[in-house]
């Protein structure tokens, strides 16, 4: 594919995702756009990376996510990419916020 055309197609794809600001609309688009296998692969990759950051063991990940050690190894290759690090940081911040929100609810009661 022509590199200029490829850049434009990729730019259009990302703009399409950005324009779907509502999580519900984005979820519908992704579920309609990706095959079940593609969705499964991407979500498991994110889960593997997240669990590796949480220091879960390989066997635990294999058993719970029904992935192979090769899948884990491949996911590890993504862990140092800037976009992945930013996404995981957001997940961890959300997790932290949820933990503190629950603690505050208990105190307020």
C-alpha positions as CSV (number, residue, x, y, z in Angstrom):
1,X,0.0,0.0,0.0
2,X,1.1,3.5,-0.7
3,X,2.6,4.9,2.5
4,X,0.7,8.2,2.1
5,X,-2.5,6.4,1.6
6,X,-1.8,4.1,4.6
7,X,-1.1,7.2,6.8
8,X,-4.5,8.7,5.8
9,X,-6.3,5.5,6.4
10,X,-4.8,5.1,9.9
11,X,-5.5,8.7,10.7
12,X,-9.1,8.2,9.6
13,X,-9.4,5.1,11.8
14,X,-8.1,6.9,14.9
15,X,-10.3,9.9,14.1
16,X,-13.3,7.6,13.9
17,X,-12.5,6.2,17.4
18,X,-12.0,9.7,18.8
19,X,-15.3,10.9,17.4
20,X,-17.1,8.1,19.3
21,X,-16.7,10.0,22.6
22,X,-19.5,8.1,24.3
23,X,-18.3,4.8,25.8
24,X,-21.5,3.0,24.7
25,X,-21.2,4.1,21.1
26,X,-17.5,3.1,21.1
27,X,-18.3,-0.3,22.6
28,X,-21.0,-0.9,19.9
29,X,-18.6,0.1,17.1
30,X,-15.7,-2.1,18.4
31,X,-18.0,-5.1,18.9
32,X,-19.4,-4.6,15.4
33,X,-16.0,-3.9,13.8
34,X,-13.9,-6.6,15.3
35,X,-14.5,-10.3,15.1
36,X,-15.0,-12.1,18.4
37,X,-11.5,-13.6,18.0
38,X,-9.9,-10.2,17.5
39,X,-11.8,-8.8,20.5
40,X,-10.8,-11.8,22.6
41,X,-7.1,-11.5,21.6
42,X,-6.9,-7.7,22.3
43,X,-8.7,-7.8,25.6
44,X,-6.7,-10.8,26.8
45,X,-3.5,-9.0,25.8
46,X,-4.5,-6.1,28.0
47,X,-5.4,-8.3,30.8
48,X,-2.1,-10.2,30.6
49,X,-0.2,-7.0,30.7
50,X,-2.2,-5.7,33.6
51,X,-1.8,-8.9,35.6
52,X,1.9,-9.0,34.9
53,X,2.2,-5.5,36.3
54,X,0.3,-6.8,39.4
55,X,3.0,-9.5,39.7
56,X,0.7,-12.4,39.0
57,X,2.5,-15.6,38.1
58,X,2.6,-17.1,34.6
59,X,0.7,-20.2,35.7
60,X,-2.0,-18.1,37.3
61,X,-2.5,-16.1,34.1
62,X,-2.5,-19.2,31.9
63,X,-5.1,-20.9,34.1
64,X,-7.4,-17.9,34.6
65,X,-7.3,-16.3,31.1
66,X,-6.9,-19.5,29.2
67,X,-3.9,-18.2,27.3
68,X,-0.6,-19.8,26.4
69,X,2.9,-19.0,27.7
70,X,3.6,-17.7,24.2
71,X,0.7,-15.3,24.5
72,X,2.2,-14.0,27.8
73,X,5.6,-13.7,26.2
74,X,4.2,-11.7,23.3
75,X,2.2,-9.5,25.7
76,X,5.4,-8.8,27.6
77,X,6.9,-7.3,24.4
78,X,4.2,-4.6,24.5
79,X,4.7,-3.6,28.1
80,X,7.3,-1.0,27.5
81,X,5.5,0.7,24.7
82,X,4.5,4.3,25.6
83,X,0.8,3.9,24.7
84,X,0.5,0.7,26.6
85,X,2.2,2.2,29.7
86,X,-0.2,5.1,29.5
87,X,-3.2,2.9,29.2
88,X,-2.1,0.7,32.2
89,X,-1.4,3.8,34.2
90,X,-5.0,5.0,33.6
91,X,-6.3,1.6,34.6
92,X,-4.3,1.6,37.8
93,X,-5.4,5.2,38.6
94,X,-9.1,4.1,38.1
95,X,-8.5,1.1,40.3
96,X,-7.0,3.3,43.0
97,X,-9.9,5.8,42.8
98,X,-12.4,3.0,43.1
99,X,-10.6,1.6,46.2
100,X,-10.6,5.0,47.9
101,X,-14.2,5.7,46.9
102,X,-15.3,2.5,48.6
103,X,-13.3,3.4,51.7
104,X,-14.8,6.8,51.9
105,X,-18.3,5.3,51.5
106,X,-17.7,3.1,54.5
107,X,-16.5,6.0,56.6
108,X,-19.4,8.2,55.6
109,X,-22.0,5.5,56.5
